[in-house]
Amino acid sequence: MKTATTRSPAPSLGRHGHEPGAIVPGGNWVPLPAEEAERHQADDSTPDSIRIELLRRPLPPLDPGDLSGRLETAARLDLRNSRWPATLLGCASSPGNWTTTTEDSTTGRRIGLHVDNFDRLPYPRLHPGRRRLCLNLGPGPGPPYLLIADHDIQQICRTLHPHTEGIRRYVAAGHPLRCLRLRLDPSDGYIAPTEFLAHDGSTAGIDQPSVAAFCLDQPPDAS
């Protein structure tokens, strides 16, 4: 497992660019104890559809301000050889020193820990949802982070269509939820079940912006 730290997130009051109620981790990250790291480690019984995989892909030299070059690089990447029929979602640039990075495009405010909803699957069928791949394209020498909650959406929301608002209600009601933070250097990436696990990116403590490419796995089996 990559270097991981943990802390408990809390609802935002809408300051610092976040939506009111957004679940945002603060400072004071602490190292993840070895026994907990072992507990979170996937084994042979873990289905691929809910497994988090970490990867590394060499990147060509790129000028720090060359966003178009990074977009072209993302389009050409063979991220998992023949195992990954990638559908490129796009490339996003996040400013430095953001606690979380995902924004609501309609409001410009950041949404905090959330689940994706590309496949719009009902509660019983969240497991076969497509995983998302993210690759850090730099340019800064400091790493962005992957933030992952330690409870999955089925543990948090026992409703027909679990969604981000359910995570907010869960935390606001005082239920336990912790956030794991995984360091991702430039050319590092992850493949994660982002419809199943509350997550976000972070550039906290990093002065330069970070650019990332995002892809989707092959569609889930319709049967």
BELTAUR-V990337 format. One record per residue. N is the residue number from 1. RES is the residue in three letters. SS is DSSP state (alpha for helix, beta for strand, coil for the rest). BURIAL is # if it has 16 or more other ideal C-beta (glycine too) atoms within 10 Angstrom, else .. D_FIRST is the distance of its C-alpha to the first C-alpha in Angstrom with 1 decimal. Layout:
BEGIN
<<N | RES | SS | BURIAL | D_FIRST> <N | RES | SS | BURIAL | D_FIRST>>
END
This chain:
BEGIN
<<1 | MET | coil | . | 0.0> <2 | LYS | coil | . | 3.8> <3 | THR | coil | . | 6.5> <4 | ALA | beta | # | 7.6> <5 | THR | beta | # | 11.2> <6 | THR | beta | # | 13.6> <7 | ARG | beta | . | 17.3> <8 | SER | beta | . | 20.1> <9 | PRO | coil | # | 21.6> <10 | ALA | beta | . | 25.3> <11 | PRO | beta | # | 27.9> <12 | SER | beta | # | 29.2> <13 | LEU | beta | . | 33.0> <14 | GLY | coil | . | 33.1> <15 | ARG | coil | . | 32.9> <16 | HIS | coil | . | 31.1> <17 | GLY | coil | . | 31.3> <18 | HIS | beta | # | 29.6> <19 | GLU | beta | # | 31.4> <20 | PRO | beta | . | 32.9> <21 | GLY | beta | # | 30.7> <22 | ALA | beta | # | 27.5> <23 | ILE | beta | # | 24.4> <24 | VAL | beta | # | 23.1> <25 | PRO | coil | # | 20.6> <26 | GLY | coil | . | 22.3> <27 | GLY | coil | . | 21.5> <28 | ASN | coil | . | 20.6> <29 | TRP | coil | # | 16.8> <30 | VAL | beta | . | 15.6> <31 | PRO | beta | . | 12.4> <32 | LEU | coil | # | 10.6> <33 | PRO | coil | . | 12.0> <34 | ALA | alpha | . | 10.3> <35 | GLU | alpha | . | 12.3> <36 | GLU | alpha | . | 11.2> <37 | ALA | alpha | # | 7.5> <38 | GLU | alpha | . | 8.8> <39 | ARG | alpha | . | 11.2> <40 | HIS | alpha | . | 9.1> <41 | GLN | coil | . | 7.4> <42 | ALA | coil | . | 9.8> <43 | ASP | coil | . | 12.4> <44 | ASP | coil | . | 15.5> <45 | SER | coil | . | 17.4> <46 | THR | coil | . | 15.3> <47 | PRO | coil | . | 17.6> <48 | ASP | alpha | . | 16.5> <49 | SER | alpha | # | 18.2> <50 | ILE | alpha | # | 15.9> <51 | ARG | coil | . | 12.6> <52 | ILE | coil | # | 10.1> <53 | GLU | beta | . | 9.4> <54 | LEU | beta | . | 8.3> <55 | LEU | beta | # | 11.1> <56 | ARG | beta | . | 13.3> <57 | ARG | coil | # | 17.1> <58 | PRO | coil | . | 19.6> <59 | LEU | coil | # | 22.0> <60 | PRO | coil | . | 25.7> <61 | PRO | coil | . | 27.2> <62 | LEU | coil | # | 28.1> <63 | ASP | coil | . | 30.3> <64 | PRO | coil | . | 28.6> <65 | GLY | coil | . | 31.1> <66 | ASP | coil | . | 31.2> <67 | LEU | alpha | # | 30.0> <68 | SER | alpha | . | 32.1> <69 | GLY | alpha | . | 30.6> <70 | ARG | alpha | # | 27.1> <71 | LEU | alpha | # | 28.5> <72 | GLU | alpha | . | 30.0> <73 | THR | alpha | # | 26.8> <74 | ALA | alpha | # | 24.9> <75 | ALA | alpha | . | 27.8> <76 | ARG | alpha | . | 27.6> <77 | LEU | coil | # | 23.9> <78 | ASP | coil | . | 23.3> <79 | LEU | coil | # | 19.8> <80 | ARG | coil | # | 19.2> <81 | ASN | alpha | . | 22.5> <82 | SER | alpha | . | 24.6> <83 | ARG | alpha | . | 21.9> <84 | TRP | coil | # | 21.8> <85 | PRO | coil | . | 25.2> <86 | ALA | coil | # | 24.1> <87 | THR | beta | . | 26.4> <88 | LEU | beta | # | 26.0> <89 | LEU | beta | . | 26.3> <90 | GLY | beta | . | 26.8> <91 | CYS | beta | # | 25.5> <92 | ALA | beta | # | 25.3> <93 | SER | beta | . | 25.7> <94 | SER | beta | # | 24.6> <95 | PRO | coil | . | 26.3> <96 | GLY | coil | . | 24.6> <97 | ASN | coil | . | 24.2> <98 | TRP | coil | # | 23.8> <99 | THR | coil | # | 22.0> <100 | THR | coil | # | 21.5> <101 | THR | coil | # | 22.7> <102 | THR | coil | # | 24.0> <103 | GLU | beta | # | 27.8> <104 | ASP | coil | . | 30.5> <105 | SER | coil | . | 32.6> <106 | THR | coil | . | 35.8> <107 | THR | coil | . | 35.5> <108 | GLY | coil | . | 33.3> <109 | ARG | coil | # | 31.5> <110 | ARG | beta | # | 27.8> <111 | ILE | beta | # | 26.8> <112 | GLY | beta | # | 23.6> <113 | LEU | coil | # | 21.1> <114 | HIS | beta | # | 22.4> <115 | VAL | coil | # | 22.2> <116 | ASP | coil | # | 23.5> <117 | ASN | coil | . | 26.6> <118 | PHE | coil | # | 27.1> <119 | ASP | coil | . | 28.2> <120 | ARG | coil | . | 30.0> <121 | LEU | coil | # | 29.1> <122 | PRO | coil | . | 30.6> <123 | TYR | alpha | . | 28.7> <124 | PRO | alpha | . | 28.9> <125 | ARG | alpha | . | 27.6> <126 | LEU | coil | # | 24.5> <127 | HIS | coil | . | 22.2> <128 | PRO | coil | # | 23.6> <129 | GLY | coil | # | 23.4> <130 | ARG | coil | # | 22.2> <131 | ARG | coil | # | 18.7> <132 | ARG | beta | # | 18.6> <133 | LEU | beta | # | 17.1> <134 | CYS | beta | # | 16.8> <135 | LEU | beta | # | 16.8> <136 | ASN | beta | # | 17.2> <137 | LEU | beta | # | 20.6> <138 | GLY | beta | # | 21.0> <139 | PRO | beta | # | 23.5> <140 | GLY | coil | # | 22.6> <141 | PRO | coil | . | 20.8> <142 | GLY | coil | # | 18.8> <143 | PRO | coil | # | 15.8> <144 | PRO | beta | # | 16.1> <145 | TYR | beta | # | 13.6> <146 | LEU | beta | # | 12.6> <147 | LEU | beta | # | 13.9> <148 | ILE | beta | # | 13.4> <149 | ALA | beta | # | 15.6> <150 | ASP | beta | # | 14.8> <151 | HIS | beta | # | 17.9> <152 | ASP | beta | # | 18.7> <153 | ILE | alpha | # | 22.1> <154 | GLN | alpha | . | 23.9> <155 | GLN | alpha | . | 23.2> <156 | ILE | alpha | # | 24.4> <157 | CYS | coil | # | 27.3> <158 | ARG | coil | . | 29.5> <159 | THR | coil | . | 31.7> <160 | LEU | coil | . | 32.7> <161 | HIS | coil | . | 31.0> <162 | PRO | coil | # | 28.1> <163 | HIS | coil | . | 27.6> <164 | THR | alpha | # | 26.5> <165 | GLU | alpha | . | 29.6> <166 | GLY | alpha | # | 28.7> <167 | ILE | alpha | # | 25.5> <168 | ARG | alpha | # | 27.7> <169 | ARG | alpha | . | 30.2> <170 | TYR | alpha | # | 27.7> <171 | VAL | alpha | # | 26.5> <172 | ALA | alpha | . | 30.1> <173 | ALA | coil | . | 31.3> <174 | GLY | coil | . | 29.1> <175 | HIS | coil | . | 26.6> <176 | PRO | coil | . | 23.2> <177 | LEU | coil | # | 20.4> <178 | ARG | beta | . | 17.4> <179 | CYS | beta | # | 15.3> <180 | LEU | beta | # | 11.6> <181 | ARG | beta | # | 11.2> <182 | LEU | beta | # | 8.6> <183 | ARG | beta | . | 10.1> <184 | LEU | beta | # | 11.5> <185 | ASP | coil | . | 13.9> <186 | PRO | coil | # | 16.9> <187 | SER | coil | . | 16.5> <188 | ASP | beta | # | 12.8> <189 | GLY | beta | # | 12.8> <190 | TYR | beta | # | 11.6> <191 | ILE | beta | # | 13.5> <192 | ALA | beta | # | 13.8> <193 | PRO | coil | # | 16.7> <194 | THR | coil | # | 18.2> <195 | GLU | coil | # | 21.4> <196 | PHE | coil | # | 19.6> <197 | LEU | beta | # | 17.2> <198 | ALA | beta | # | 18.6> <199 | HIS | beta | # | 17.0> <200 | ASP | beta | # | 18.1> <201 | GLY | beta | # | 17.4> <202 | SER | beta | # | 18.2> <203 | THR | coil | # | 19.8> <204 | ALA | coil | # | 20.5> <205 | GLY | coil | . | 21.4> <206 | ILE | coil | # | 21.7> <207 | ASP | coil | . | 25.4> <208 | GLN | coil | . | 25.4> <209 | PRO | coil | # | 25.0> <210 | SER | beta | # | 22.1> <211 | VAL | beta | # | 22.8> <212 | ALA | beta | # | 20.7> <213 | ALA | beta | # | 21.7> <214 | PHE | beta | # | 21.3> <215 | CYS | beta | # | 22.1> <216 | LEU | beta | # | 22.6> <217 | ASP | coil | # | 22.0> <218 | GLN | coil | . | 25.2> <219 | PRO | coil | . | 27.3> <220 | PRO | coil | # | 26.8> <221 | ASP | coil | . | 29.3> <222 | ALA | coil | . | 32.4> <223 | SER | coil | . | 33.7>>
END
